[in-house]
Amino acid sequence: MKEVLFKQKHMPMGFLAVWMMVITTIQWIMLDLYLPALPILVDEFGVTEGELNVSLNTGIIACAVATIIGGTLSDRFGRKLVMVAGMLLGIIGNLFCGLSNGVFMLCVFRGVAGFGSGVVDTVAMAILKDSFTGKRFQKNMTILQAVAAVGPIFGPGLGAFLINMGSWRLIFFILAGSVLITLLPIFFYTETLPPENRFSNRFSDIAKEAVQISKTPAFSLYLGIIAFLTIPVWSYVAVSSYIFIDDFGVGNTGYGIYYAVGTVFSVVAPFIYLALAKKLTSRMITRVTLVLMLASGIMFLTIGEISPVLLILCVVPMYVSEGIIRPMGLVILLEEYSYVAGTASALMEFVVNIVGAIGTAIATIGWTSMTHGTGVITMGCVIVAGACWAIICARGYLKKRLDV
């Protein structure tokens, strides 16, 4: 079976795949690299944690919107032009983040960088879809998802190192330079979507299709489970630096280490899912994710404040739960709605990013204890996700997909 659909003229196909993976890793690092700087910026800008966390939200929301817009633009105008535009936005956004003199400027240009990141992530995946098929495509996509988690694992540690080397501004200058370097191979890239294969769908058509899918109870309810099991993860991400640095006093480097240890499980989780899928049905695995998230919420409320080591133990089941439900949900819903796979995929990614912004917002609304606040958020999300699951089971939605 032919596994290369479009062969590059000026670069090896292996290099193309690695290039897309590096690009994706850099985009994910953008989110976490400046987390160790948040407590510093609270004092330097004279703002509250909630006000500063708007900078996280603007980046996440802009990335979510760009996911849909970027994919559509690349379908109409080609991958190369849209990729260049997205990376230029990333360079400009990060440069001006590094020059920010207040929280408003930081939020605006985090939005610019986030929009560029969303465009680049979407186009990178599209380029892989244009170029490969069969087992080679599956392998590349599996590796792509794994390397995407490298950013959350090593980002805070690298950010802490850069702060110790210079200042928080160095973080954004390094990001801008990294995006510029990963842009350079574009000069050797052959467009994978020639004009004759491009689509002319309007945004209004895609929006109508997305609305129709979202009205389907099976889709919206299972996507609700994925979304509500994602919110606790983003809530923890938003407040982790304050908890480790301010509450536990572990310092920037210590925070980077603890954070990395926790997020390793987000890399391991998809492989746990693959192992479970050989022995359990999707219905049983969904129940496992709900139980794991419930356990995490209880642990946050009972032992999370005692020590940083115990806090990491609270985080492990949360990361495993989210890391299982995300790829499994993607498989279930895209198989069920394969006739509109592109729109369904974009809608799922959009929703997950939006609820991520919600998670970062509610995590800093003024909890007496951010650790307990994360526990309350987690418990609330488990209750809602459990309600969605109860309706799915009672109505028999997705029965064929869940029982295999």
Secondary structure, DSSP 8 states (H G I E B T S, - for coil): ---BSS--SSS-HHHHHHHHHHHHHHHHHHHHTTGGGHHHHHHHHT--HHHHTHHHHHHHHHHHHHHHHHHHHHHHH-HHHHHHHHHHHHHHHHHHHHT-SSHHHHHHHHHHHHHHHHHHHHHHHHHHHHHB-HHHHHHHHHHHHHHHTHHHHHHHHHHHHHHHHS-HHHHHHHHHHHHHHHHGGGGG---SS-GGG-----HHHHHHHHHHHHTSHHHHHHHHHHHHTTHHHHHHHHHHHIIIIIIS--HHHHHHHHHHHHHHHHHHHHHHHHHHHTTS-HHHHHHHHHHHHHHHHHHHHHTTTT-HHHHHHHHHHHHHHHHHHHHHHHHHHHHHTGGGHHHHHHHHHHHHHHHHHHHHHHTTS--S-HHHHHHHHHHHHHHHHHHHHHHHHHHTTTHHHHT-
